[in-house]
Amino acid sequence: MNNPVYTSRKSRSACSLSLIAAFFLHTGPVAAEDAYKEQTDSPAGTYQIDPEHSSVRFTVGHLGVSEMEGRFNAISGSFSLDPASPEQTKVSVEVPLKSLDTNHKQRDKDLLGPDFFNAKQFPTMSFTGTKLEWQDKKTGLLTGNLVLHGVTKPVTFDLRHVGAGSDPWGGYRSGYVATTTIKRSDFGMKYMLNGISDTIQVQVNIEGKRK
């Protein structure tokens, strides 16, 4: 004869496992409202950069055999980038160099030292936009002045607008991805050019909340 208590526990366990499986291994169709999609509303307006959803990443060659990646975990600033009004473009970004993160503490210390970024003397990197040429509604060329290691140089980014729209907290957001390539020697960082590439690939991911 079956033990009713045991049977009940067994049934409850089976039911719990079924619920867990349904949660993690959902195989039914995904409702349209649950599918991820880029928002396509107008990006017009001025935005404050959200540091928790923005970053600066870079890739640099190592010994001619590999490429190493790093990032800066802190970023601040504001921007206005509207395809309908390129003449009103305003971009101001500041990055504290001490937020450098290459997933290796000693390497971070070396890179922030006098041979490379010299963060003690030059604690921040900044970019100020001066011109925007839209190629279409989503992509364009953003030119501005990059200040790094005490040197100011014009730099042009390939810009892509990801999307704009309302967030779940009553705000309005817009975001971009900007990429460019610079030479560190142009900014006075010439140490170990035979072992660490001069060419640096840069990617900036920006998400801002409209003011």
TAJO-V485658 format. One record per residue. RES is the residue in three letters. PHI is phi in whole degrees, 0 to 359 (NA if undefined). Layout:
RES/PHI + RES/PHI
This chain:
MET/NA + ASN/286 + ASN/282 + PRO/298 + VAL/293 + TYR/298 + THR/299 + SER/296 + ARG/296 + LYS/297 + SER/294 + ARG/296 + SER/296 + ALA/297 + CYS/294 + SER/297 + LEU/296 + SER/295 + LEU/295 + ILE/297 + ALA/297 + ALA/295 + PHE/289 + PHE/272 + LEU/239 + HIS/298 + THR/244 + GLY/282 + PRO/295 + VAL/275 + ALA/297 + ALA/303 + GLU/288 + ASP/265 + ALA/281 + TYR/291 + LYS/206 + GLU/283 + GLN/278 + THR/235 + ASP/287 + SER/290 + PRO/271 + ALA/301 + GLY/129 + THR/250 + TYR/235 + GLN/267 + ILE/295 + ASP/270 + PRO/294 + GLU/283 + HIS/235 + SER/223 + SER/195 + VAL/242 + ARG/241 + PHE/217 + THR/231 + VAL/223 + GLY/287 + HIS/234 + LEU/60 + GLY/72 + VAL/235 + SER/203 + GLU/234 + MET/253 + GLU/247 + GLY/210 + ARG/207 + PHE/248 + ASN/273 + ALA/235 + ILE/201 + SER/214 + GLY/139 + SER/210 + PHE/203 + SER/225 + LEU/224 + ASP/240 + PRO/304 + ALA/280 + SER/221 + PRO/299 + GLU/290 + GLN/262 + THR/299 + LYS/221 + VAL/221 + SER/219 + VAL/230 + GLU/228 + VAL/232 + PRO/286 + LEU/294 + LYS/294 + SER/276 + LEU/305 + ASP/214 + THR/246 + ASN/66 + HIS/202 + LYS/301 + GLN/293 + ARG/295 + ASP/300 + LYS/298 + ASP/295 + LEU/293 + LEU/278 + GLY/282 + PRO/295 + ASP/285 + PHE/236 + PHE/291 + ASN/51 + ALA/296 + LYS/294 + GLN/274 + PHE/235 + PRO/287 + THR/229 + MET/242 + SER/220 + PHE/222 + THR/235 + GLY/287 + THR/236 + LYS/202 + LEU/228 + GLU/243 + TRP/281 + GLN/268 + ASP/202 + LYS/288 + LYS/245 + THR/230 + GLY/191 + LEU/242 + LEU/253 + THR/252 + GLY/192 + ASN/255 + LEU/260 + VAL/252 + LEU/212 + HIS/58 + GLY/79 + VAL/241 + THR/249 + LYS/223 + PRO/288 + VAL/223 + THR/245 + PHE/257 + ASP/281 + LEU/248 + ARG/229 + HIS/278 + VAL/279 + GLY/174 + ALA/211 + GLY/169 + SER/288 + ASP/256 + PRO/289 + TRP/249 + GLY/89 + GLY/261 + TYR/225 + ARG/231 + SER/213 + GLY/218 + TYR/221 + VAL/239 + ALA/235 + THR/231 + THR/201 + THR/231 + ILE/234 + LYS/250 + ARG/294 + SER/294 + ASP/295 + PHE/252 + GLY/81 + MET/256 + LYS/247 + TYR/290 + MET/58 + LEU/294 + ASN/277 + GLY/239 + ILE/236 + SER/301 + ASP/285 + THR/280 + ILE/238 + GLN/271 + VAL/238 + GLN/229 + VAL/245 + ASN/255 + ILE/237 + GLU/233 + GLY/234 + LYS/254 + ARG/295 + LYS/285
